[in-house]
């Protein structure tokens, strides 16, 4: 059997003397590994960099086999971002989160769409961090742990939502949150549709999504979030201080 699709390279590792195993995130087939013969050659190395959009053809005798890829470059995003440490940190975090949290061979088309938007915005530091936070919120939803930001968990009101309960993942209004501020997670306004975003909002958004990804998703498999995510946060903090 075989199929064709466009996808983003998530990782590449050498296999044998001349081949490579690549992890590709496609819209139609999800995160899918395969073997590229000659993948470590001088011609193919630049193509198989994480973040690059490629056209792949996968062939395998049975669907459960590793199979073989033929790969054609579509957009070499990695080379464009290599010179900027913040953009590269964002790309590394995005790729690592996909590799470690998304089940293999399960399609998540909406998550792929937002992934593509974030990758294409990584050269715009005033835009992509908020998009990245929204992508993590989408990842939670795709994995069955979505946040409920539609109304207050205590009052049912849908205005002045300022916090999220770490127990339920539901929003809490300002008045209901007041006695419990030390126990709640702040809900950045941009996650409720407001356009203005501050560095503090990004930090709170990453703390919010990170908490639920850590305790709902990774806790069940005795893992923490990828180190690349923390490195991105440190780079964002440093950038906001400069």
Secondary structure, DSSP 8 states (H G I E B T S, - for coil): -EEEEEEEEEEEEEETTTEEEEEEEETTTEEEEEEETTTTSHHHHTTTSTT-EEEEEEE-SSTTS--EEEEEEEE-HHHHHTT-HHHHHHHHHHHHHHHHHS-BT---HHHHHHHHHHHHTTT-TTTHHHHHHHHHHHHHHHTT---B-SS-TTT---SSEEEE-TTT-BEEEHHHHGGGTTTSEE--GGGGT-S---HHHHHHHHHHHHHHIIIIIIGGGT----HHHHHHHHHHHHHHH-
